[in-house]
Amino acid sequence: MERILTIALNPAIDVSCDAEHVRPTLKTRTENQKHYAGGGGANVARVIAELGGRAELLYLSGGTTGPLYDGLLAQYDIARHRIPMQGDNRIALMVHELTTNFEYRFVPEGPTVDPAEIEPVHEFIEAFDGDYIVASGSLPNGAPDDTYRRMAAVAHEKGIRFILDTSGEALRQTVDHARIFLLKPSMSELEKLIGERLDESSASDAAVELVSRGAAENIAVSMGKGGAFLANADGVVRMRSIHVREASAVGAGDSFVAGMVWWLSQGHTMHEAFRFGIAAGSAAVMTPGTELCRKQDVMMLYEHGVTRVHG
């Protein structure tokens, strides 16, 4: 069995609930409150567990909320590697307004870490003997911008496939100075990386240029309802989005990444993994709050819902 390590450096306790109305000043009474262990890397590990695999999660946890986060993780079949920190794990809130079907998402920036608190993460990766490393999510305040770049360099040296899903300067540093096996930006993240507005054609050209210069071997760009495209040395393949009943968009990108990595680890081709990732991302949209995707929905959509447009 191939080993998959996911990384969550800024994990969050995700709280979701419903409310009839969300109004200023007045109390908003909520119901159906649920708690999940969130953050990019944790979400990826949760989806892999749901699909039948067992990822390893390397994560930061601390403060008064750290034990709650650890307890929420314990319910999943995930091999956990906890790195302690002084700060509190952040708490994110999603409120679903029943009268409008709108989602209100409140996402705090999280704790400030000392760079020394990140060093055990790098030491773990130096010793990791596996097949995939998935770095997903934002860096916490205080973490050096080259944190993911360092991870990618170690992974490349050891022959481990490095998957990156992040944004901002952490994305730029890694793309400019490291080799990435699979990069998964959204259209807006790609625009910020390139520094200009993009349509589908110019976005494809930008992704192909990144591949040709060796920044990433594969780039999967998600375009929301516009579908997604995959760029690599074989060219560009675009696939349509799947029309599903929408409950919540939370976690769709993490489910997309998890689906791709899990399917690759099962011996499938990159193009088939891309199809499977779209199915997983679409399945996540079908579930409320931060529940992420369900295996039966993913398999159904993979078999019947994902179609190729061109490429």
C-alpha positions as CSV (number, residue, x, y, z in Angstrom):
1,M,0.0,0.0,0.0
2,E,1.4,3.4,-1.0
3,R,1.9,5.9,1.9
4,I,0.2,9.3,1.7
5,L,1.2,12.0,4.1
6,T,-1.0,15.1,4.4
7,I,0.0,18.3,6.1
8,A,-2.1,20.8,8.0
9,L,-0.1,23.7,9.4
10,N,-3.1,25.9,10.1
11,P,-5.9,23.5,11.0
12,A,-9.3,24.7,12.1
13,I,-12.2,23.4,14.2
14,D,-15.0,23.8,11.7
15,V,-18.3,24.5,13.3
16,S,-21.4,24.5,11.0
17,C,-25.0,25.3,11.9
18,D,-28.4,26.5,10.6
19,A,-30.3,29.7,11.3
20,E,-33.6,31.0,10.1
21,H,-32.3,34.5,9.6
22,V,-28.9,36.1,10.0
23,R,-29.4,39.7,11.1
24,P,-27.1,42.4,12.5
25,T,-27.3,43.4,16.2
26,L,-30.0,40.9,17.1
27,K,-29.2,37.4,18.4
28,T,-29.0,34.8,15.7
29,R,-30.4,31.5,17.1
30,T,-28.8,28.5,15.6
31,E,-29.5,24.7,15.4
32,N,-28.1,21.5,14.0
33,Q,-24.6,22.5,15.2
34,K,-21.8,20.1,14.1
35,H,-18.0,20.1,14.7
36,Y,-15.3,18.8,12.4
37,A,-11.5,18.6,12.3
38,G,-10.8,20.9,9.4
39,G,-8.0,22.6,7.5
40,G,-6.8,21.6,4.1
41,G,-4.5,18.7,5.0
42,A,-7.0,17.3,7.6
43,N,-9.8,17.5,5.0
44,V,-7.7,15.6,2.5
45,A,-7.0,12.9,5.0
46,R,-10.6,12.7,6.0
47,V,-11.7,12.2,2.4
48,I,-9.1,9.5,1.8
49,A,-10.4,7.7,4.9
50,E,-13.9,8.0,3.5
51,L,-12.8,6.5,0.2
52,G,-11.3,3.5,1.9
53,G,-7.7,4.5,2.4
54,R,-5.6,5.5,5.4
55,A,-3.6,8.7,5.1
56,E,-1.1,10.0,7.6
57,L,-1.7,13.5,8.9
58,L,1.1,15.8,10.2
59,Y,-0.5,18.8,11.9
60,L,0.0,21.5,14.5
61,S,-2.2,21.6,17.6
62,G,-2.1,23.5,20.8
63,G,-3.5,25.9,23.3
64,T,-6.9,25.5,24.9
65,T,-8.6,24.3,21.7
66,G,-5.9,21.8,20.7
67,P,-7.3,18.9,22.8
68,L,-10.8,19.5,21.1
69,Y,-9.2,19.3,17.7
70,D,-7.2,16.2,18.6
71,G,-10.5,14.5,19.8
72,L,-12.3,15.4,16.6
73,L,-9.5,13.8,14.6
74,A,-9.6,10.6,16.6
75,Q,-13.0,9.5,15.1
76,Y,-11.4,9.0,11.7
77,D,-9.1,6.2,10.5
78,I,-6.1,8.5,10.1
79,A,-2.6,8.0,11.4
80,R,-2.0,11.2,13.3
81,H,1.4,12.9,13.9
82,R,0.8,15.9,16.2
83,I,3.3,18.7,16.4
84,P,2.7,20.9,19.5
85,M,2.4,24.7,19.3
86,Q,1.8,27.4,21.9
87,G,-1.1,29.0,20.1
88,D,-4.8,27.9,20.0
89,N,-6.2,26.0,17.0
90,R,-8.5,28.4,15.2
91,I,-12.3,28.0,15.2
92,A,-14.1,28.6,11.9
93,L,-17.9,29.1,11.7
94,M,-20.3,28.4,8.8
95,V,-23.9,29.5,9.2
96,H,-26.5,28.3,6.7
97,E,-29.4,30.7,6.5
98,L,-32.5,28.6,5.9
99,T,-34.7,31.4,4.5
100,T,-32.3,32.3,1.7
101,N,-30.1,29.2,1.4
102,F,-27.1,31.5,1.7
103,E,-23.9,30.4,3.5
104,Y,-22.0,32.8,5.8
105,R,-18.4,31.7,6.4
106,F,-16.3,33.2,9.2
107,V,-12.7,32.1,8.9
108,P,-10.2,33.5,11.4
109,E,-6.5,33.8,10.5
110,G,-5.4,31.5,13.3
111,P,-2.5,31.7,15.7
112,T,1.0,33.1,15.2
113,V,3.6,30.5,15.4
114,D,7.3,30.8,16.1
115,P,9.4,29.5,13.1
116,A,11.0,27.1,15.5
117,E,7.7,25.4,16.0
118,I,7.7,24.5,12.2
119,E,11.1,22.8,12.4
120,P,9.8,19.5,13.7
121,V,7.6,19.4,10.7
122,H,10.6,19.6,8.4
123,E,12.4,17.0,10.5
124,F,9.5,14.6,10.1
125,I,9.4,15.1,6.3
126,E,13.2,14.5,6.2
127,A,12.6,11.1,7.8
128,F,9.4,10.2,5.9
129,D,9.7,7.2,3.6
130,G,6.5,7.3,1.5
131,D,5.0,7.9,-1.9
132,Y,3.0,11.2,-1.6
133,I,3.1,14.4,0.4
134,V,0.1,16.6,0.2
135,A,0.6,20.2,1.5
136,S,-2.8,21.8,1.5
137,G,-4.0,25.0,3.1
138,S,-2.7,28.3,4.3
139,L,0.5,28.8,6.3
140,P,-0.1,30.1,9.9
141,N,1.1,33.6,10.7
142,G,4.8,33.5,11.6
143,A,5.6,30.5,9.4
144,P,8.3,31.4,6.8
145,D,7.1,31.9,3.3
146,D,9.5,29.2,2.0
147,T,8.0,26.5,4.3
148,Y,6.3,24.6,1.4
149,R,9.3,25.3,-0.9
150,R,11.5,23.4,1.6
151,M,9.1,20.5,1.8
152,A,8.9,20.3,-2.0
153,A,12.7,20.3,-2.3
154,V,13.1,17.4,0.2
155,A,10.3,15.4,-1.5
156,H,11.9,15.9,-5.0
157,E,15.3,14.8,-3.6
158,K,13.7,11.6,-2.1
159,G,11.6,10.8,-5.1
160,I,8.3,11.5,-3.3
161,R,5.4,13.0,-5.3
162,F,4.7,16.5,-3.8
163,I,1.2,17.9,-4.2
164,L,0.5,21.6,-3.4
165,D,-2.8,23.4,-2.8
166,T,-2.2,26.8,-1.3
167,S,-2.1,30.5,-2.2
168,G,-0.2,33.8,-1.9
169,E,3.5,34.1,-1.3
170,A,3.8,30.4,-0.1
171,L,2.5,29.4,-3.6
172,R,4.8,31.8,-5.4
173,Q,7.9,30.8,-3.6
174,T,7.3,27.1,-4.2
175,V,6.4,27.5,-7.9
176,D,9.5,29.7,-8.5
177,H,12.1,27.6,-6.7
178,A,10.9,24.0,-6.4
179,R,9.6,21.1,-8.4
180,I,6.0,20.1,-7.8
181,F,4.4,16.9,-9.0
182,L,0.8,18.2,-8.9
183,L,-0.3,21.8,-8.4
184,K,-4.0,22.5,-7.7
185,P,-4.8,26.2,-7.9
186,S,-8.3,27.7,-8.4
187,M,-8.7,30.2,-11.3
188,S,-8.4,33.1,-8.9
189,E,-5.2,31.7,-7.3
190,L,-3.7,31.2,-10.7
191,E,-4.6,34.8,-11.7
192,K,-2.8,36.1,-8.5
193,L,0.2,33.9,-9.3
194,I,0.4,35.1,-12.9
195,G,-0.5,38.7,-12.0
196,E,-3.3,39.2,-14.6
197,R,-6.9,38.4,-15.3
198,L,-7.3,35.1,-17.2
199,D,-10.0,33.5,-19.3
200,E,-10.0,29.8,-19.9
201,S,-7.7,30.1,-22.9
202,S,-5.1,32.3,-21.3
203,A,-5.3,30.2,-18.1
204,S,-4.5,27.1,-20.1
205,D,-1.5,28.9,-21.7
206,A,-0.2,30.0,-18.3
207,A,-0.5,26.5,-16.9
208,V,1.3,25.0,-20.0
209,E,4.1,27.6,-19.5
210,L,4.5,26.6,-15.9
211,V,4.8,23.0,-16.9
212,S,7.2,23.7,-19.7
213,R,9.6,25.6,-17.4
214,G,9.6,22.7,-14.9
215,A,7.7,24.4,-12.0
216,A,5.1,21.6,-11.9
217,E,4.7,18.3,-13.7
218,N,0.9,18.5,-13.6
219,I,-1.4,21.4,-13.0
220,A,-5.2,20.9,-12.3
221,V,-7.0,24.2,-12.3
222,S,-10.5,24.3,-10.9
223,M,-13.0,26.8,-12.4
224,G,-16.1,26.3,-10.2
225,K,-19.2,25.7,-12.3
226,G,-17.0,26.0,-15.4
227,G,-15.4,22.7,-14.7
228,A,-11.6,22.1,-14.5
229,F,-8.6,21.6,-16.8
230,L,-5.4,19.5,-16.4
231,A,-2.2,20.7,-18.0
232,N,0.9,18.5,-18.3
233,A,3.5,17.4,-21.0
234,D,0.7,15.6,-22.9
235,G,-1.2,18.9,-23.4
236,V,-4.4,20.2,-21.8
237,V,-7.6,18.3,-21.0
238,R,-10.8,20.1,-19.9
239,M,-13.7,18.4,-18.2
240,R,-17.1,19.8,-17.5
241,S,-18.5,20.4,-14.1
242,I,-21.1,18.0,-12.8
243,H,-24.6,19.4,-12.2
244,V,-25.6,18.3,-8.7
245,R,-27.9,19.4,-6.0
246,E,-25.9,22.1,-4.1
247,A,-25.9,22.0,-0.3
248,S,-22.5,23.6,0.5
249,A,-19.3,24.4,-1.4
250,V,-17.1,24.0,1.8
251,G,-14.4,21.4,1.2
252,A,-14.9,20.9,-2.5
253,G,-11.3,21.8,-3.4
254,D,-9.9,19.6,-0.7
255,S,-12.1,16.7,-1.8
256,F,-10.9,17.3,-5.4
257,V,-7.2,17.0,-4.3
258,A,-7.9,14.0,-2.1
259,G,-9.8,12.2,-4.9
260,M,-6.9,12.7,-7.3
261,V,-4.2,11.5,-4.9
262,W,-6.2,8.5,-3.7
263,W,-7.0,7.4,-7.3
264,L,-3.3,7.8,-8.3
265,S,-2.3,5.7,-5.3
266,Q,-4.6,3.0,-6.6
267,G,-2.6,2.7,-9.8
268,H,-4.8,4.8,-12.1
269,T,-3.5,7.3,-14.7
270,M,-3.3,11.0,-14.2
271,H,-6.3,11.6,-16.5
272,E,-8.4,9.1,-14.7
273,A,-7.3,10.6,-11.3
274,F,-8.4,14.0,-12.7
275,R,-11.9,12.6,-13.5
276,F,-12.1,11.1,-10.1
277,G,-11.0,14.3,-8.4
278,I,-13.8,16.2,-10.2
279,A,-16.3,13.6,-9.0
280,A,-15.0,13.9,-5.4
281,G,-15.2,17.7,-5.5
282,S,-18.7,17.6,-6.9
283,A,-19.8,15.1,-4.3
284,A,-18.6,17.4,-1.6
285,V,-21.0,20.1,-2.9
286,M,-23.9,17.7,-2.3
287,T,-23.3,17.5,1.5
288,P,-24.2,20.2,4.0
289,G,-21.8,22.2,6.1
290,T,-18.3,20.8,6.3
291,E,-19.3,17.2,5.9
292,L,-17.1,16.8,2.8
293,C,-17.9,14.0,0.3
294,R,-19.5,10.5,0.6
295,K,-18.0,7.6,-1.1
296,Q,-21.2,6.4,-2.7
297,D,-21.7,9.8,-4.2
298,V,-18.2,10.0,-5.5
299,M,-18.4,6.6,-7.2
300,M,-21.8,7.3,-8.8
301,L,-20.6,10.6,-10.2
302,Y,-17.3,9.1,-11.4
303,E,-19.1,6.4,-13.3
304,H,-21.9,8.5,-14.7
305,G,-21.2,12.2,-14.4
306,V,-17.7,13.3,-15.5
307,T,-17.3,14.0,-19.2
308,R,-14.4,15.3,-21.2
309,V,-14.8,18.4,-23.3
310,H,-11.6,18.6,-25.3
311,G,-7.8,18.1,-25.2
